[in-house]
Amino acid sequence: MLLTCIQVNAAALAQRVTLNVRNGLLVDIFDEIRKQSDVDFVYRDAQIKRANRVTINVRQAPIAEALAVVFKDQPLTYKIENNTIVVQEKEAVEANGTVKEQVSVQQPVSGSVADSLGTPIAGVSVTVKGQQRGTITGQDGRFVIEAQSSDVLVFSMVGYEPQEVAVSTGNIRVVLAMLSANLEEVVVVGYGVQRKRDLTGAVSQIKGEDLKNMPVRNATEALQGQVAGVLITSTGGSPGTPPAVRIRGIGTVNDNNPLYVVDGLPQSDIGWLNPNDITSMEVLKDASATAIYGARAANGVIMVTTAKGSMTGNELHSLVTYDTHVGFQNPVKTYDMMNAAEFMDYKNLANVNAGLDPFFTDGEKSEVLNFLRTNFGSEEGTDWWKEINNRNAVVQNHGVSISGGMKDLAYRTSLQYMDQQGIIKGSDYDRLSWRSNFNHNIRDWLRLSGNFGLINETRGNVLEGSPGFNTAFIAFAADPISPVYRTNLTNIPGFLQDAFFLDRIDQNNPWSFYAPILLTNKQNPVSQTAIYEANKWRGTAIKGGTALDIDLYKGLKFRSNFGIDMARGVSDGFTPAYYLDGEQFNSDATVSKSYSKTDYWVWENTLSYEKRMEDHHFTLLAGTSAEQWKSESTGASKQGLVSNDPSQWIIDAASINPGASGSKWEMALNSYFGRVFYSFKERYMITANFRYDGSSNFGDGQRWGAFPSVSVGWNFKDESFLDGWDWLNTGKLRASWGEIGNQNISRGAYLTTYSGNMGYYLFGPYVPQLGGGSNYLGNPLVQWETTEQLDLGLELGFLNRKLNVVVDAYQKTTDGMLLNVPLPVYLGFPNNPWSNAGGVRNRGIEFDLSYQDKAGELGYSIGVNASTFQNEVLSLGGGEPIAGGGWISYTTTRTEEGMPIGYFYGFKTDGIFQSQQEVDDYIQTGARPGDLRFVDTNNDGTINNNDRINIGDPFPDLTYGLRLGLDYKNFDLQLVMQGTLGNDIMNIAKIDMKSGVGWYNAPKELMEEAWSPTNPSNTQFAINATNTNNLQVSDWLVEDGSYLRMKSLQVGYTFPKTMMEAIKLQNIRIWAGGYNLLTFTKYSGLDPEIGSGSPLSMGVDQGYYPQAKSFMFGINASF
């Protein structure tokens, strides 16, 4: 064995290298030797910091000769073990005596190293404390080292807390904890990476292990509560619905979505990505960080890096992992609605209070209850939510990956299947995704890499986007007297007989079996789910790319990257012929199908140069980018099927009313960009970015936009005047300024178009003439929205960087916001053209605190983040305020100068009229005791629309999150909590559910809450069938939307290594967890997390599909 080691060591030292470095860093020389040989180095950061700079000039010299020059006059020496050069303190080696004296009592010691989730860590340095011997862990995290029983092993790796473990019998299992703030760690930025200590922009990083095992529909949901300055809200609870992601406020009334870059491929969404494939996500927030992406970066950039294999060893190795979880979901909250008897009492009271006869006589009430009892065995009536609810809806995820490599080659491939049933029947989502990548060092100076993804998605639909008629909403509003089906009913009350339309039942048409909603102008929600069940969307996408990296000269590198994204979508539609009543019918069965395809490619070429000269370090980057989108869609429909049978659901089976439509568009973006970074003594840094974009969305003379940024940083803790401040480990000040753009407006907005098919006109008695003219008015002067951003940042580290604080303050101002400015109607133009007329400002502060430590065998980490912003519209170009957030015929939000975007607009109330005397003494026409009292805000003596004002702000005063991690021996716990403070919600659904008119079912508590002469409520107006005066958009609808939610909780156990070896497995971790488990809020609606894809509808609760809470059980295994 000793002879073999000597032979290996001699072979390693005999390899030849060429080095020509003047005053270089020791770490850079190690990197160069690695590139020219199969020798690796193991060292600690502290050792490298103590090392002297090196000057060396050797050509094709043996490594042993080169190392003699490198380590001359250094406080360090080295020992070579199995092609690994372990750097040691020279003093420690001299104090240990000879190695020969120790060999005779040494024994092989083996073990493994993993992270807190049990994932093996490759490349960890394992050394005997105070001695020369060392090795590194392999791809499976395992190691073998010679040591004595009295020795102590030291485990260290960049980014992890070092750990010392006494040698013991059996296998040693080591769990390394992540360093909360490692200044040498790199983060991904636009077109490259940077060390944390060199960053001059506002960048937040989330590790992949913080995203793992969450039952999220979209990977961005896993960021919720984990990044300061990022507001993520649900836009609906149905599977597959993407959330609204807002970075540092709302900058425009148009598109506010961030840009995603996945392994270099720009994306508008990452709902297709398997969260378990992600190793890190970097959120670029300020202009310094995002300006390199220019026209697409006004709303921030999220960089996503996926997992890759490892280039270690001389033989091909692989690691197989299997991750799975299965769980069940139920609504976070539901309403407790009135039963049949309560509803009839409610409807009668509404009529009586309006001076009308009771809607139900006592005899009719008895008939109804007998009807329900006879047919359904209960007088409760129909619980519509129970009928459409898919109780304990299953969510499951299965993923397998294989990763590995050897020297100069690494690969990884993964296959994932996700299936999520919706909590409403018919709404489900499944995704099958395959993703592979490779990295290959073809030569020392030439590297090739690539990735390929294939994604297939299917989504079932229910009615969601129709305010007042959404399936989830009408399941609560529909009356409980109506049954689900109208077949085989007996004892139907005579006064309801005609309302059932029993003559329209067709025994050959199951859709005609459903009963109409008898007493509410809503559709049968169960029939809705059945009808929509036939409507499915299926999507397939190919996403991939390849990159070639060439080292042209020392420090000078060229990279060419080409990416593609080809998406195809198919929607199948079928609406049967049926008749329930006048609210829900379809005369002719309709079959439809639509196809869409979008092809996108991007080609980027960059040239970068890096140079270190004594205390100076600078990097240069220059590049070009070309992008193109081509999209088209086609749809067809036809009516008149012989029957509703599924065999007829094809267009050729229909016979009448054929229809077809289609569209096609193209867009291109051409860009030139560059970046300069310079640091002096790693203490003073400056970064400058510039991007010049040309977009086809604008006309000649307006297509090109320039987007510069500059930022500076000062690592002030390195200053000599702070040498005595041992309590402060790191300190950095940052400042940045920059401009970024937004091109996301209607394509061709600058063009005026004409049509030759605008109708026929009769000139003379017989001859019709086809007329033409302008059908769209463009604006050739329309140009980029430009956002200017200022940022000041402070970063502090304490207690050996275990405690870290980051604070940022920013101002983000959008100029030239794109608006449709109204033109006078008498001019006769077909539309209001786009114009750069608006301006918006966001100001905010972000705070992030993290602490990580270990007490004995207990490791723990905690993170707290908070952010706030103020939004103000500076200008609308003199145009009229913008209305939004509609609910049927109501306008709920308004955007105008001097106010936030989309503030709630309506009447202010001052309680409820308690007596006729109060009514007589006030100016409100038509008011009665028990009605809301509206405030005369303009003091003109009249209550009218001119009294509507700002009654609420959907944006929170504070957004916050809490992250907690614990590990003890083989157990681990992870907790994420998040919430908002100070935001308002307009619960517009109350206009129906708590209207008091008796038209719709209502929550049970309404009868107790409502005003009456014996219950002088000042919050809920009286029950009355003629309550229309109260049903105005007012602050009665506005509620406090603050909440705190336990977003994610996981408890895991990793089985001991000894047990795993017996069954030939590397690692098994079992876990149980939950998602959206607890919510603390005063909001009376189903869920306080109300988002919207449109900034004009933020915080308006239109009866959304409710969110689900999930309980899950999972396994993470590797071998």
N, C-alpha and C positions, 0 to 999 in steps of 0.2 A: 504493500500500500504506500509506504513512504517513497519507494522507488518510482511508483506511478506518479505521485504528486510532484516529485522532482522533475520527471520528464515533462509533465504538463506545464509546470512553471517555466522550465527552460524554453519550451516551444513558444510560450506566450511572449517571453522577453526577447526571443529571437526575431519576432516579426519586425518589419521595417516601416519607418514613417519618415515623412518630410515635413519639417516645421520651420517657419520663418516668421517670428513674432518679436516685436519690440515693445517692451514695457506692457506685456499682456497680462490679463488676469489668469490665475491658475485654473479657474473653472473653464475658461475658454480653451485653454491648451488641452485639458482633459477631453473636452468635446471633440477637438480635432483629432486626437489620438483614437477616440472611439470610432470616428468616421473611417479611419484608415486601417483599422484592425478589428479583431473580435474581442479585444480587451475592454473590460468595463471598470468603473471606478466607484468606490463607496467612500463617502466622506460626510462630515457634518458641516452645516452652514457656518458654525462658529469657527471651525478650522480654516475654512476658506477666507473668512474675514481677517484672520490673523496672518494669512500668507502674504509674502512679498510678491511684487510684480516680477515677471520673468521675461528675460530676453534670450532667445534661442534661435540658432540658424543651423539646422542639420538637414542633410539630404540623404534619403534612403539609409538612415541609420537604424540599428537595432533599437527596440523600445528600451532595453536596459541602458543603452548609452544616452538616449534622450531623457530618460528619467533621472539619470545622474546629474544632468545639467539642470533639469527642472527643480529638483529638490536640493540643489546646492544652496547653502546659506538660508535655508528655510527652517522654521521651527518645527518642521514636520518630517516624517519619514514614511515608509510604506512597507507593506507585506503583501505578497501575491498569493492568492488562494484560488485555485480552479479558474484561471483566466480573469480573476477579479483582483484589482489592486485596491487594497484597503489602506486608506490614509490614516496614520497614527500620529499622536503627539510624540516628538522625539524624546522628551524627558521621560515619558511613561515607558517607552521601550528600553531606555538605558537602565531604568530602575528595576526592570523585571528579570534581568539576568538572561541566560541563554534559553533558547527554546528547547534545546535538547534535554535539559533537565526536567521539562514539563511533559514531554511526549510520552514518557513511559507510564504516566498515570492518567493520561487523557482517554476519554471514551466518547463514542459518537452520541451526540444529543440531537434529537429530531423534534419537530413540531410544526406548527402552522401559524400564520398571521392573517387576521381578518379585520374588517371594519365593524362598526357597531351593529350593522344589520346582518353580519355573518358572511359577507362577501369576501372571498380571498383577495389579498393585496399582493401583487407582484412587485418585485424590485425593492423590497424593504431591506435595509442594511441590518445584518445581525452580527454583532461583534462581541468578543469576550472583553469585559470591562478591564481596562488597564493593560491589555495585551495586544499582540499583533494580529491575532487570528480573526477572520471575518468571512462572511459569505452574504448572499442575497437570496431572497425568496423567489421561487419560480412562479409560473403563471397560475398554478394552483395554490399559491400562498405558502407552500411547504419549504422547509429548509433542513439541512443536516450540517452540524458543526462539531468539531472536536473540542471537548471542554472537560474540566475536572468537576467533581461533585461540589467543590467549594466555590466554583466560579459564579459570576453574575453575568448574564447576557444582556446586551443593550440593543434595543430595537428602535430604529429611527428611519424616517422618510420625510421628504419635503411635504409639508401640508398636514403632518400628523404630530401629535404630542409624542416625544420620545418616551420609552418605557423600559425599565430595568426589571429583570425577572431572574430569580435564583434558579440555578440548575437543579433539576429534580429527576427522579426516576420516571419513566414513561414519557409520553408525548407532552410537549409544552404547547398550550394554546394561548395565544396572545391576541387581545383585542385592542387596536390602536384607535384613539379618539382623534377626530379632526381638530386641527388648530382653528380657532375661531377667526384669527386674522394673521395670516402668514404673508409677510411683505414680499417674499420671494415667489409666491404663488402667482401664476399668470391667469389673466382673464381674457376672454375673447372680445375683441373690438372690431370695428369695421375693417375688413381686409387684413386681419392680423391679430396678434396677441400682444399684451403688455403686462409687465410685472405690476402688482398692486401698488408698490411704492412709487412707480413711475406715472401712474394715472393722474391726469389733470382734469378729467371730466367726471361727471356724476354717473357712475355705473354701479348697479347692484347685481350680485351674483347669487343664484340659488343652485345648490348641488342636486344632482339627480336622485340621490338617496332621500332627499326631502320631498320628492314627488312620487316616490314608488308606492305601489299598492293602493293608491286612492281610486275609488270607483267613479272617476270623472269622465264626462262625455267628451271633454275638450281639455287638452293638456294645460291650457292657460288657466283653467279653473283651479288647478293645483297651486297657482301663484297667490290665490286669494289669502290675504292676511299675512303674507310673507315678505312683501316688498313695500317699503315706504314710497308714497307718491303714485301708487298704482291702484286705481279703483276698478274692481271687477264686480259686476252685478249680473244676476241671471236675467235673461230676457224671456224666460219661459221654462217650465219644468219638464217638458217633453224630451225624451231621449234624442240626442243629436242636435239640439238647439244650441248655437254658440252663445257665449256670454258677451256682454258689452265690456270692452277693455279700454280704459281711459288712463293715459299717463299724463300727469300734471295738468289735470283739468280738461275743459272743453274749449278748443281753440277756434271752432267754426260751427256754423249751422249745417255744414255739409258733412263729409266723411271725417270721422274722428278716430278711425281704427289705426292701430300701429302697424308698422311693417315688421314682418317676421322674416328672419334669414336662417334657414335650416341647412347647416353644413354648406353655406355659401349660396344656397338657392333661395331667392326672394319669394315670399309667400304672403297672401292676404289673410290666411287663417291656418291654424295647425290642428284642426279637429280631426284630421286623418292620422295624426302621429301617435304611435304607441308611447305613453308616458314612461314605460319601463326601458325604452331605448335611449332616453335622454340622460346624458351625464352632467350637463350644466345648462342653465339659462341665464344669460346676461341681459339686463334691462338697461338700455342706453337712454338716459333721460334728458340730459342737457344738450345744447346745440353743439358743444365741443365734441361730444361723443357721436352725435347723429348726423352732423353736417356732411360727413363723408358720403352719406346716402342721399343728400340733396333733396330732390323733388319729392321723394317718397317718405321723408323722415319727419314731417312736421308734427306728427302725433307720437313720436318716439319709435324706437327700434328694439325688438326682442331677438337677441341672437340665441340660436339653439344649436348645441353640439351633441351629436349622438355618439353612442358607445362604439369603441373600436377594439381591435385585437392588440396584442403586444408583441413587439419585435425583441424577443429574448431567447437565448439559448442557440445551440447549433443544430438542434433537432426539432422537427415540427411537433408542437404540442397543442392541445386543445382543452377547452373547458366547456362543459355542457351545463346549462342552467335551465331550470323549469320553475316558472312562477305561475301560480294559479290562485284565484280567490272566487268564492261563491257566496252570495248573500241575498237578502231580500229587502224590499223597499216598501215604505208606506208613506202617506202624506205627512208633512211636518205638522199640519193642522187641518181640521175641517170645521164646518159650521154645524151647530145643533139646531136643525130647522124644525118648524112646527109640523105636527102630525095632522091627520085629516080633521079631527074634531077641533083642534086648536086653530087650524086654518079657517074653518068655517066660522068660528067665533070671531076671529080677526076680521074676516071679510064682512061679516054682519055689523061689527062695531064701526068699520069704516063707512058703511052706508048710513047707519043710524046717526053718526056724528055729522054727516053731510046733509041731514034732513031727509034722507031717503028711507024707503022701506028696507027691512033686512033682506039681504040677498037670498038667504035660505030661511024658509019657514021651519018651525019645529018638526013638522012632518017630513020635509025634504031632508033635514039633517038626519032623521031616523032612517030614511030610505038610503041615504049615502052610506051610513055606518053599516046597515044591513047588507048592502051591496058589497062592501069591502069584506065584511065578516064571512058572507056566503062564498065568495069567490077566492079569498086569500087567507081565510082563517084568522084574520086580525083586523081591528078597526084602525090600525095605525096609518094605513095608506102606503103609498109608494115612497120609499127612500131612494130618490133618484141617484144620489151620489153612490150609494151602496150598489145600485144596479150597474153603473158604469165603471166602478172601481175594480181594478185588478189587484185584489188584496194580496199582500206578500209577493209582489212582483219580483221575479228572479233577475238578478244581475250576476253574470259570470264572466270570468276572464281567464284565458289559458294562453301561456306564452312559453316558447322554448327558444333558446339561443345557443349557438355554438361559436366560440371565439378562440383564437389562438394565433400561432405564428412561429417564427423563428427569426434568426438574424436576417434583416433586410426584407422580411415579409410578415405582414399581419393581416388578419381577416376576421370578419364577424358576420354572421347571418342570423336573423331572428324571424320567427313566425308567430303571429298573435291572432287570437280570435276573441272578440268581445261581443257579448249578447246582452242587451239590456231591455227588458220588458218595461213598458210604461205603466204607471199606476192608473192610467185610464186605458180601458180595453181598446185595442187597435193601434195604439201608439207604441211602437217598438223600434229598436235600432240594433243593427248588428254590423260588425266591421271585421273583415279578414285582411290582415296586412302582412306583407313580407318585405323585409328590408335587409340588404346586404351591402357590405363595403369592404374595401381592401386598400392596403398601402404597401407599395413595393419600391424598395431602393434598387433600381436597376443598376446604377453605378454610384460611386461615392458622390457624384455631382448631379445625378439624374434620378428623380423620383416620380412615380406614377401612382395616382390614387383615384378611387372612384366609388360611387355608391349608386344603388338602384333600389327603388321601392315600387311595389305594386299593391294597390289598395282597392278593395271592393266593399262598398257600403250599400245597405238597404235600410230604408226608413218608411215606417207606416205613419199615417197622418190621422189626426182628428182636427176638427175645426178650431183654430186658435186665433187667427188674425182678423176676426170680425167682432169688434167691441159690442157688447150687449147680447151677442148670440154665440159666443164661444161655448163649446161643449162643457167645459169645466164650470162655467158660470151658470148656464141654464140648468145644470144638474142640481143647483141649489135654489134657483128661482122658480122652477116649474112647480105647479100645484101638486100636492100629494094625493089628491082624489083621483087623478088620471092614472089608469093602470098602464103597464108596459105594453101589453097586447090587448087587442079587442076581440079576439077569437074565443069562442066557447064561454062567453059571459052569461050569467043568469042574474035575475033580479035587478036589471038596470033601472035606475030611477027614471020615471017617466019624463021628468023635465030635462034629463040629460040624454034621452034616447037618440034624438036627432043629431046631437053633437058628435056621436060616435061614427056616423056615416058607415053603418054596418053594410050597406048595399055596395060599398066600394071594396069589400074584401074579395080577393081573387085567390081561390084555393091553389092555383098554379103559380102564385106570386108571393113568396114569403115576405117581401118587403111591405106588402099590404096588410100584413097581420098586426103591425104595430098600431097602437092606439094614438089618436091625436091628443095634444095637451088641451084639456077641456076648458079651463078657466084662465089660461095665461097665454098671451100671444108669443109663445116660444115654441120651438120645435122639440119633438120627443128626443131627448139626448141619447137614449139607447139606440133608436133608429139611426140617429146621426152617426154613431160609432160603427154601426153595421154597414151603412152606405159608404162611409169613407174607408172601410176596411179593404175595399177593392182597389183603392187608390194607393199605389206604391211608387216610391222613387228609388231608383237604383243608379249608383254611380261607380265608375271605374276610373282609376287614375294611375298613370305611370309618372313617377318623379325620380329624377336621377341626375347624375353629372359625373364628369371626370376632370381631373386636374393634372397638369404636368408642371413639375418644379425643376428648374435648372439653376445650379450654382455656376454663374458665369465667371466669377472671380471672388476672392476672399471678401465676404460681406455683401457681394452683389448677386442678387437672385432675381430670376424671372419666373413668373407663374402665369399659366394660361388655364382658365377654368371655363368649362362649358356645361350649362345645365338646361334641362328640359322639364316641362310639366304639361302632360297631355291628359285632359280630363274629358270624360264622356258621361252623359247623364240621360236616363230614360225615365219618363213618367207615364205610368199607365192610369187611365181614368175610366171609371164607369159609374153612371148614375142611372138607376133603374127607373122604369115607369111605375108610378104608384100614386095613390091619393090618400092622404090621411085627413086633411081638412084644408081650409083656405090658406093656412099658414105654411103647410108642408105638403108639397105635391110636385110631380114632374110628369107632364103629359106624354112625352116620348122618351124612351130609353136612349141614353146618349153614351157612345163609346168614343174615347179619344186616346191619343198617344202623342207624346212630344219627345223630340230628341234635341240634345244640345251637345256641342263640342267646343272646347277651348284649347288651343295650342299655344304654348308659351316657350320661348327660349331666351337664354341670356348667355352672352359670351363676354368674359372679362379677362383683361390682360394687365398684369401689374409688374412693375420693375421696382425692386426695393434694395436699399443699401444701408448697411449698418456698420458703424465704425466706433471703436473705443480708442482714445488716445489719452493715457494717463487719467486725469480727472474729467475728461470730456467724453461724452457719449451722445451720438446722434444717429437718427435713422431718417431715411428719405423714402417716400413712396410716391409713385406716379402710375396712373392707370387709365384705361379706357373701358367703357362698358356699352354694350349694345343689347337692347331688349325689344322683343316684339310679341304682341298678342294678336291672335286671330281667333275669332269666335263666330259661330253661327248656330241658329236654332230653327227648328221646323216643327210645326204642329198640325195635326189634322183631327177632325171630329166628324161624326155622322150620327143621325138619329133614325128611328124607325126600325128597331129590331123586332124579330118575330116573337121573342120572349126575353126574359131576364136571365135565362140560363147561362152559366159561365161559358158554355161552348159558343155562345153568340158574341162574346166580348172581343170581337175583331171588327175593324172598320168595314171590310167588305160584306159583313153580314147585315149591315144597316142599309137603309134604302132611301132616306130623304135627308134634306137639309145638310148637304156636305159643306164642310168649311175647312179652310186651310190658311195657315199663316207662316211667316218666316221672317227672319232678320239676320243681319250679317254686319260685323264690324271688325275693324282693325285698329291697332294702336302701336306706336313705337316710341322708344325713348333712347336717345343717344347721349352719352355722358363722358366727360373727362374730369379726372379728380386727382388730388395729390394731398400728401401729408408730410409735415416736417416735425420731428421731435428732437429736442436737444436738452441734455441735462449736464450740470456741472457739479462734480463731487457727489452725484446722486442726491443732491440737496435742492438744487434750483432747476426747475423744469419748465419748458415751454413747448406747447403743441399748436400747430397751425394746420387747418384743413381748408381745402377749397374744392368745390365741385361746380361744374358747368354743365347744365342739363338742357337738352333740346327735346321738346315733347310735341307729338303730332296732335295733341288736344288743342293747340293754339294756332292762330293764323300767322302768316308771314309777318315778320318784324316783331312778333311777340313770343316766338317759340322758345327762345333761349333765356335761361335764368342762371344767375351766378349766386352761389351760396357759400360764403366764407365763415370761418370761425377761428378763434384764437383762445387759448387757455394757458394759465400758468399755475405752477404748484411750488410749494416751499415746504420741504421736510425740516421744519424748524427745530425738531428735537435733536438733530445732528449738530446744531450750533454749539460752540464751545461754552457760550455763556449759560447753557442749560446742563452742563456736565454734572452738577450736583443734584439735579432733579431726578433721582433714581425712581421716584414713584411714577414718573411719566416715561413710558417706553417708546411710544411713537406720537408724533404730532405733525400734522400736515394742514396747510391752508391751500385752498384751491379757488380760482376765479376764472370764469369763462364768459365769452360773448360770442354770439353767432347768429346767422340767419339760415333758415331752412324753408322749404317750399311745399306746396300742396297743389297737385295737378288734377285731383279727382273731381272733375265736373263732367257734365254730359259731353260725350264725344261729338265733335262737330258743332259745339256751341258757338263757334265763330262764324259758321256758315249760314247764309240765308238760302233756304231751299224752296223749290217750286214744284207744283204738281199740275199735271194736265188732266186730272180726274177729280175735279171739285164740284161736280154736279152738272145737270143739264138745264139749259135756259131756252125758252121758246121765243124766237124772233119771227114774228109772223104767225099765220094760223096753223101751219102744219110741221115746220122743220125744226126739230130740237137741235141745239148747238151745245157741244161739250165745252164747259168752261174750265179755265185754269187760272193759276195765280200762286202767290206766295203762301205756303202752308207753315213756314217756320221762319221767324226773324232772328238772325244771328247778330253777333257783335264782333266785328273783326279786331277790336281793340282789347278784347278780354285777355287777361294774362294770369300769371301765377298768383296764388295766395302766398304771402311771405310772412313767416313767423320769426320775430326777433326774440332771442332769449338771453337773459343775464342770469348767472348763477354764482353764488358764493358758498364754499363748502369748508367744513372743519372736520378733521379726522383725528381722534385721540385714542391711545392705547395705554392701558394700565395693568399692573399686576402681571408683568411678563406677557403682555398682550392677551391675557385671558379675558379682560374686560375692555370692550371697544365701543366707542361712541362715534357716530357720524351724524352731522347736522348740515343740512343744505337749505338755503333760502334762494328763491328764484322769482323772476318776473318774465312772463311769456306773453308777447304782444303780437297779435295777428293783424296785418295790414293788407288791404285789398281783398277782404273776404268776399267770396263770390256769392252774389245774390241775384234773384230775379226781381229787379226794380220795376214796380208797376208803372205802366204808361197810361195816359188818359184813354178811356174807352172810345171816345169819339174819333181817335186817330185810326181806328179800324185794324190795328195790327193783330195777327193771329195769336200772339203770345207775348209775354214779358221777357225780354232778352236777358241773358246773363251780363253782369257788370261787376267790376271790382270796386264795390261801394262800401263795404263794411269793415269794422275793426272790433277786435275783442282783446281783453287783457285778463290774464290769470296771474295771481300772485299767491305764493305759498311757501310753507316751511315743512321740511321733512326731518324726521328724527329716527335714528336706528341705534339700539343698544343691544349688545350681545355679551354673554358671559359663559365661559366654559372652563370646567375644572374637574378634578377627580379627588375624592376623599376615600382613601383605602380602595376598596373594590367597587365603590359607587362612583360612576361617572355621570356628570350632569351638565346640561347646557340650557340656557334660557335666552330668548331673544324677544325684544319688544320694539315695535315700530309704530310710528304715528305720523300723520301728515294732515295738512290743512291747506285749502286754497280758496281764494275769493275770485269769482268770475264776474266780469262787467263788460257789457256791450258798449264800445266807445263810439261807434258810428254805424248807421244803416244807410249812409249816403243820402240822407234827407228823405228816404222812403218811409212808407207807412210801417207800423209795427207788424211783426209776423205772428200769425195765429197758429196754434198747433195743439197736439194732444187731444184730438176729438173723441167724443163718446156719442155715437149716433148723431144727433143734431147739435151737440154741445161743443163749444170751444173751451178748453181748460187751461191752456198755457199761452203766454205772450212773450215775445222777444222785442225789446225796444232799447233805445239808447239810455245809458245810465243805469241799467238794470241787468241782472244775470240772464243768461240765455234760458228760455223756457220756464220763466217763473210762473207760479200759479196765479191766475187772473180771474177775479170774481168779486162777489159782494162780501163786505165785512158785516158780521152779525153782532148784535148786542143782546144776546139772550133770547128769551121767548116772552111774548106778551102773556101776562098772567091774568089780565082782566079786560073787560070791555072798556073800562075807563082809560087804561093804558093805550088801547087802540085809538080811542077818540082823541087822546091828547097828542097823538103822533101823526106823521104826514104820510104814512104808508097806505096807499090805496088798496082796498080789498082785503086788508088784514083782519084776522079774527083772534080771539084768545086761543093760545096754543100754537100760534104761528111764530116763525122766526122773525125777529126784528132786524131789518137791514139798516145799516148806517148811511146817513146822508153825508158821504165823505166830502163832497164839494160844496156843501152848505147852500144849495140852491133851492131848498124847500121842497124838493121832489125826489122820489126814489126811482131812478131809471138806470139805463146802461152806463150813463156817464159817472155813476158812483162805483163802478168796478175798479179795483185797485190790486196791488200786489198782496196776495193773501198767503204766500208760502214760497219756500225755496227748496227745490229738490236736491240741491247739493249739500253734503254734510259739512258741518263746521270742523269735524275731526273724523278721520278714518284711522283705525288702529288694528294691530294684530299682535298675537302672543304666540311664541313657539317655545315648547318645552321638550327636552329630551333627557331620558334617564336610562342608565344601563347598570345592572348589578349582576355580577357573575354571568349567568347565561340568559338573564332576563333583560328586556328592553321595553321602553315606553316612549311613545311620541304623541304629542298633543299640539294641535293648532286651533287657536281661537281668533276670531276677528269680529269687527263690528264697526258701527258708525255712530256718530253723535251729532245732533243738531239739524238733521235733515228732515224735511217734511214729505209726507205722502198724501196725494189726493186720492182718497178712497172713493172714486167715482161710482163704483159698484153699489154704494149705499143708496144712490138715487133710485135704484130698483128695489134692493133688498130691504131697505129701511125707509121706504117712501111713505109708508103708512096708508097707502091708497087701497090696499087689498087686492091689487092686480096680480101680484107675485107672492110666492111664499116668502116667509121672513124668519129670521132667527127667533127662537123661543123667547129670548129676553125682551123682545120689542114690546110685548104687552105690558111688562112691568116698567120699562124705561119711559114709555111715551107719556107726554103731558096729558093730564086730565084735571078737572076741577079738584079732585081729591089727591092728585099726584103732581104738584106744581114743579115739574122738571124744568130746568133751564138749559138742558142739553139736547133732548130729543123732543121734537115737536109732536103735536097731537096726531092721532090716527084719524084720517078723514079721506073719504073717497074723492074729494075735490081739493086735493092738497097741492095743486100745481104751483101755487105761489111759492111754496117752500122748496120746490124742486128746481132751484136755480143753482148755478155754480157759485158756491160761497164757501167761507171758511168752515162751515158745518161739515164739509167733506174733507177738510185738511186735518191730518193727525200727525203726531210726533212719530217719525219713522226711525228713531234711534233704536239700536239693538246690539246685543252681544250674542254671538253664536259659537258653540263648540263645533268647529268645522270638521275636524278630523281627530280621531283617537285610535291608537294602535297599541296593543300589548303583545309582545312576542317572546318566544323561548327558542333558543338555539341548543340543539342536542349536543352532548359532549363528544369530542373528537374520538374518544375510545370506542364509543358506541357506533359512530359513523364508519370507522375503519372495519368494523366487524361485518358491515353490510356493503362495503366497497363504495361508500359515498363520501364526498368531500365535506358537504355541509347540508344540514336541514334546519330550517327555522319555520316554526308554526306560529301563526298569529291570529288574533281576533281584533276586530275594530268596528268603528262606526263612522258615519259621515252625516253631517247636519243633525247631530244627536239632540242637542238642546238649544233652544233659542229663548232669550230673555228680551222682552219688548213690551211696550204699552200699545202697540199698534193692534187694532181690532180685526184687521184683514187676515187673510190666510198666511201671508208671508211678507215681512218688511223689506226683503231684498227685491226691490222693484227697479229693473233696468229697462232700457230700450235701445234699439239700434239707432233711433233718431234722437238727437239732443233736444228736440222740441217736445218730446213725450216722456222725458225722464221723470220717474217718480209718480206717474199716473197709473194707478192700479185699475186696469180695465177687466178684471176677472180672469187673471192669467191662470194657465195650467199650473197647479201648485207644485212646489218643490217637494222632493222626497227625502226622507231620512233613511239611511241604510245601515244594516248590520251585516258584517261579513266575517268570513273565516278563510284563511289562506295558508299556503305553503310556499316557501322559497327553498329550492334544493339545487345543489350543484355537485357534479362529479367529473 
